[in-house]
Amino acid sequence: MRLKKDDMVAVIAGADKGKKGRVLEAHPKKGKVLVEKVAVVKRHQKPTQQNQAGGIIEKESLIDASNVQVICAKCDKPVRIGIKALEDGKKVRVCRACGEMLDA
């Protein structure tokens, strides 16, 4: 999985197609990501010490990593990601459209 926390992504498939958001969590073993304001579900919450009121809360749920694409800062659109090795042996993610490095 080539997605990391704090990447800006666009949803390319599913009910939330077209929405954009920031990756809050990445779960590589599951192949899923948690994206800000995408795949929002309602859950019943019991009152706790932190949340005295309880009630129905809205929160993001995991979506499959294959349903999102990283937004390139230079292209300003969803792009595929490639891996490029630098001279010092370090690997970086690059935009397949323009060749811009995504890892700063």
C-alpha positions as CSV (number, residue, x, y, z in Angstrom):
1,M,0.0,0.0,0.0
2,R,1.5,3.3,-1.1
3,L,-0.7,5.6,1.0
4,K,0.5,7.4,4.2
5,K,-1.0,9.4,7.0
6,D,-1.6,13.1,6.1
7,D,-1.8,12.4,2.3
8,M,-4.5,14.4,0.4
9,V,-6.6,11.8,-1.5
10,A,-9.6,11.7,-3.7
11,V,-12.2,8.9,-3.6
12,I,-12.5,7.4,-7.1
13,A,-15.1,4.7,-6.4
14,G,-18.0,3.9,-4.1
15,A,-20.7,5.9,-2.5
16,D,-18.4,8.9,-1.7
17,K,-16.9,9.1,-5.2
18,G,-15.6,12.6,-6.0
19,K,-14.9,13.6,-2.3
20,K,-11.5,14.7,-1.2
21,G,-9.9,14.5,2.2
22,R,-6.8,13.9,4.3
23,V,-5.7,10.4,5.4
24,L,-6.1,10.1,9.2
25,E,-5.0,6.5,9.5
26,A,-3.5,3.9,7.2
27,H,-4.0,0.2,7.9
28,P,-1.6,-1.6,5.5
29,K,-2.3,-5.2,6.7
30,K,-6.1,-4.6,6.1
31,G,-5.4,-2.6,2.9
32,K,-7.7,0.2,4.2
33,V,-7.5,3.9,5.1
34,L,-9.5,6.3,7.2
35,V,-10.2,9.5,5.3
36,E,-11.4,12.7,6.9
37,K,-15.1,13.4,6.2
38,V,-15.5,10.4,3.9
39,A,-17.6,7.2,4.6
40,V,-19.3,8.9,7.6
41,V,-21.5,6.4,9.6
42,K,-23.8,7.0,12.6
43,R,-23.1,5.0,15.8
44,H,-25.0,4.8,19.0
45,Q,-22.7,6.0,21.9
46,K,-23.4,5.2,25.6
47,P,-22.7,8.1,28.0
48,T,-19.1,7.9,29.4
49,Q,-16.9,10.0,31.6
50,Q,-15.6,11.9,28.6
51,N,-18.9,12.1,26.7
52,Q,-21.6,12.8,29.3
53,A,-24.4,13.2,26.8
54,G,-24.0,10.0,24.7
55,G,-26.5,9.6,21.8
56,I,-25.9,9.1,18.1
57,I,-22.5,10.3,16.9
58,E,-21.1,10.5,13.4
59,K,-17.6,9.1,12.6
60,E,-15.5,8.1,9.7
61,S,-15.2,4.4,8.8
62,L,-12.4,2.6,6.9
63,I,-12.5,2.4,3.1
64,D,-10.5,0.2,0.8
65,A,-7.2,1.8,-0.3
66,S,-7.9,0.8,-3.9
67,N,-10.8,3.3,-3.9
68,V,-8.6,6.4,-3.3
69,Q,-5.8,8.1,-5.2
70,V,-3.3,10.6,-4.0
71,I,-3.7,14.2,-5.2
72,C,-0.4,15.5,-6.7
73,A,0.5,19.0,-5.5
74,K,1.9,20.0,-8.9
75,C,-0.8,18.4,-11.1
76,D,-3.6,19.2,-8.6
77,K,-5.5,16.0,-9.6
78,P,-5.7,12.4,-8.5
79,V,-2.7,10.4,-9.9
80,R,-1.1,7.0,-9.7
81,I,2.0,6.6,-7.6
82,G,5.3,5.1,-8.6
83,I,8.4,4.3,-6.5
84,K,11.8,5.7,-7.5
85,A,15.2,4.9,-5.9
86,L,17.5,7.9,-5.3
87,E,21.3,7.8,-5.6
88,D,21.7,7.4,-1.8
89,G,19.6,4.3,-1.8
90,K,16.5,6.0,-0.4
91,K,13.1,5.2,-2.0
92,V,10.6,8.0,-2.7
93,R,7.0,8.1,-4.1
94,V,6.6,9.9,-7.4
95,C,3.7,11.1,-9.5
96,R,3.3,8.9,-12.6
97,A,1.9,11.9,-14.6
98,C,4.5,14.6,-14.0
99,G,7.3,12.8,-12.1
100,E,7.1,15.1,-9.1
101,M,8.3,13.6,-5.8
102,L,5.4,13.2,-3.3
103,D,7.6,12.7,-0.3
104,A,9.2,16.0,0.8
